[in-house]
Amino acid sequence: MMNNDDIWAAIDDHRSRTADLLEALRDDEWRRASLCDGWTIRDVAAHLTLQQIRLRQALTMLPLVVRHPGGPNSVIHWSAKRKAQVPTRQLTGEIRAMVGSRAHNIGLTPREALIDILVHGQDIALPLDRTLPMSPEAAAEAAGHMLAYGTGWRSKVFQQNGLRGATLRATDIDWSGGTGPEVRGPMWALLLSLAGRRAALGELSGDGMTLVSR
């Protein structure tokens, strides 16, 4: 299990490299669909700037919850689309400016910030055929935290699929989690699949794969 210093170091590393990737994108790539259903690459980048919301900002968002009855994911998507209207340079600059900061959204922990940057970084990179290496240790920390959610509200924000009913076993690091029939694969693919991204399922194998379609 990573301590907070290690977690923030991983967050900083992945934020910095995600900003590097975004700065290299063409204008048309910002408009492409991400792995996040209904989100463009630009929407995802905008969402990554909204990871340090404090109490006062959260209170101003309460009316949005009333106007968006689809639940927290609806509010999160709307907020990202609103932020996505700012200039591209501002989005990448805000992500890079968070490097070194230990602020995180109220009501969450640094581990949610880690999940966000790891998963959303791949939401951007994979559909554009870009490479954004993921630390297996960081991915293992994020996956373990997601498995601990159970059926609470966090499990609905950080979408999970049938892999929650399987034993996940990494092939590139000494890590396993969960219970049930086994699913094996590289740690990055286990994390993305656990987060509901089907793009990584081709990297996985094992009897537990029958659970994915449920």
Buried (B, 14 or more C-beta within 10 A) or exposed (E): EBEEEBBBBBBBBBBBBBBEBBBEBEEEBBEBBBBBEEBBBBBBBBBBBBBBBEEEEEEEBEEBEEEBEEEEBBBBBBBBBEBBEBEBEEBBBBBBBBBEBBEBBEEBBBBBBBBBBBBBBBBBBBBBEBEBEBBBBBBBBBBBBBBEBEEEEBBEBBBBBBBBBBBBBBBBBEBBBBEBBBBBBBBBBBBBBBBBBEBBBEBBEBEBBEBBEE
